[in-house]
Amino acid sequence: MAEPGYRAVSRHDSRSLAGYKHAGHAMLYAAEPGKLFGKIPLRFAVLMQMRFDGKIGFPGGFMDPRDGSLEEGLNRELCEELGCDSKVLRIVEADYASSHATEALPQKVVAHFYTKRISLEELRKVEACSMQAKDHGREVRQIEPYSLIPGSVPRGVLETHMPDTRDTAEAEAEAGLAVSE
């Protein structure tokens, strides 16, 4: 279900929307076999970044009109923000998850979201490369893999991605999530 002010659009139909800028973001994740405090099983490590404005988000950004495809634009953004070349990390059309359009921002935007499961070793490699990335310290302050226990997300992640008009606790309950401190 789309957030208020956003409407779901197909990947194909989004390309024909006039006057919209396109942005792409990717959730990179890996199975995490470890245990929190040696007791609580973890499920996944998810790569997130602290943006220039202090919010936590997924790597990516606005597409350039010269980008040949959404995936080319996203791979360019990932290279700038994560410092990885296409041999280490490459988003392809099969990684596409969803698109949402909004007129609620200062400009019309279509946000495209991709997910890619990689190995924990690859995730650590991407994390290490990010310190040398072109945009590290400018657009991106920090890259951090978050380890998730079953049914939970770190406090702050939902607040960052939930609209101000909804109560976070209500949204968490609705999504069936237990939030860790």
C-alpha positions in Angstrom: 0.0 0.0 0.0 1.4 3.4 -1.0 2.0 6.1 1.6 -0.4 9.2 1.5 0.5 11.4 -1.4 2.1 8.6 -3.4 0.5 6.4 -5.9 1.8 3.1 -7.3 2.8 3.1 -10.9 4.2 0.4 -13.1 7.8 0.6 -14.1 6.8 0.8 -17.8 4.1 3.5 -17.3 6.3 5.6 -15.1 8.6 6.3 -18.0 5.8 8.1 -19.9 4.9 10.5 -17.1 5.6 14.0 -18.3 7.4 16.5 -16.0 8.6 13.9 -13.4 12.1 13.4 -12.2 13.0 9.8 -11.6 15.0 8.5 -8.5 16.2 5.0 -7.9 17.2 3.4 -4.6 18.4 -0.1 -3.7 18.1 -2.2 -0.6 21.2 -4.4 -0.5 20.9 -7.3 2.0 22.5 -10.5 3.0 21.7 -13.4 5.2 23.2 -12.9 8.6 23.8 -16.2 10.4 25.0 -14.5 13.7 23.3 -14.1 17.0 22.6 -10.8 18.9 24.3 -11.0 22.3 25.1 -14.6 21.5 21.4 -15.6 22.0 18.9 -14.0 19.6 19.2 -15.2 16.0 19.6 -12.6 13.3 18.1 -12.9 9.8 19.6 -10.3 7.5 22.1 -7.5 7.3 20.7 -4.5 5.4 23.0 -1.8 4.0 21.7 1.7 4.8 23.4 5.1 4.7 23.3 8.2 6.8 22.5 11.0 4.3 23.8 14.5 4.3 20.6 15.7 6.1 21.1 13.2 9.0 18.3 10.8 7.8 18.9 7.1 7.2 18.0 5.8 3.8 18.9 3.4 1.0 21.7 4.2 -1.4 20.6 5.7 -4.8 19.5 9.1 -6.1 18.1 11.0 -9.1 18.5 9.7 -12.6 20.3 11.8 -15.2 18.5 12.3 -18.5 21.6 10.9 -20.2 21.2 7.6 -18.3 20.1 4.9 -20.8 17.8 3.1 -18.4 16.7 3.3 -14.8 19.2 0.6 -13.9 22.1 2.5 -15.6 21.1 5.6 -13.6 20.9 3.6 -10.3 24.2 1.9 -11.0 25.8 5.3 -11.6 24.4 6.6 -8.3 25.5 3.4 -6.4 29.0 3.8 -7.8 29.1 7.5 -6.7 27.8 6.7 -3.2 29.3 3.3 -2.5 32.5 3.4 -4.6 31.9 0.0 -6.1 32.4 -0.8 -9.8 30.0 -3.0 -11.7 32.1 -6.1 -11.1 31.3 -5.9 -7.4 27.7 -4.7 -7.5 25.3 -4.4 -10.5 21.6 -3.8 -10.3 19.6 -5.3 -13.1 15.9 -5.1 -14.2 15.2 -8.4 -12.4 16.0 -6.6 -9.1 13.2 -4.1 -9.6 10.5 -4.1 -6.8 8.2 -1.1 -7.2 7.6 2.5 -8.4 5.6 5.2 -6.8 4.8 8.7 -8.1 4.2 11.9 -6.1 3.3 15.5 -6.6 3.6 16.1 -2.8 7.3 17.2 -3.0 8.6 20.5 -4.4 9.0 18.7 -7.7 7.1 15.7 -9.3 9.0 12.6 -8.6 8.8 8.9 -9.4 10.7 6.8 -6.9 11.9 3.4 -8.2 12.9 0.8 -5.6 15.1 -2.3 -6.1 16.2 -5.1 -3.8 19.2 -7.2 -4.3 20.3 -10.1 -2.1 24.1 -10.5 -2.0 26.4 -12.6 0.2 27.5 -11.3 3.6 31.1 -11.1 2.2 29.9 -9.0 -0.8 28.0 -6.7 1.6 31.1 -6.2 3.7 33.1 -5.5 0.5 30.6 -2.8 -0.5 30.7 -1.3 3.0 34.6 -1.2 2.8 34.5 0.4 -0.7 32.1 3.1 0.4 34.8 4.9 2.4 36.5 5.8 -0.8 33.4 6.7 -2.7 33.1 9.9 -4.7 30.2 11.2 -2.6 31.4 9.9 0.9 31.3 12.9 3.2 29.2 15.0 0.8 25.9 13.3 0.0 26.6 10.4 2.3 28.0 10.6 5.9 28.2 6.9 6.8 27.4 3.5 5.4 26.1 1.0 8.0 24.8 -2.6 7.7 21.9 -3.1 10.2 21.5 -6.6 11.4 17.8 -7.5 11.9 16.4 -10.0 14.3 13.2 -11.8 13.2 10.3 -9.4 13.1 12.2 -6.2 14.1 13.8 -3.1 12.7 16.1 -0.7 14.5 14.3 2.3 16.1 14.7 5.3 13.9 14.5 3.5 10.6 10.7 3.5 10.5 10.6 7.1 11.7 12.8 8.1 8.8 10.6 6.4 6.2 7.1 7.1 7.7 5.2 10.3 6.9 4.9 12.8 9.7 1.1 12.4 9.6 1.1 8.9 11.0 1.9 7.7 14.4 5.0 5.5 14.2 3.7 3.1 16.9 0.5 2.7 14.9 2.4 2.1 11.7 4.6 -0.5 13.4 1.6 -2.3 14.9 -0.1 -2.3 11.5 3.0 -3.8 9.8 3.4 -6.4 12.6 6.8 -5.1 13.5 8.4 -5.1 16.9 10.9 -2.3 17.1 14.2 -2.8 18.9 15.8 0.0 20.9 
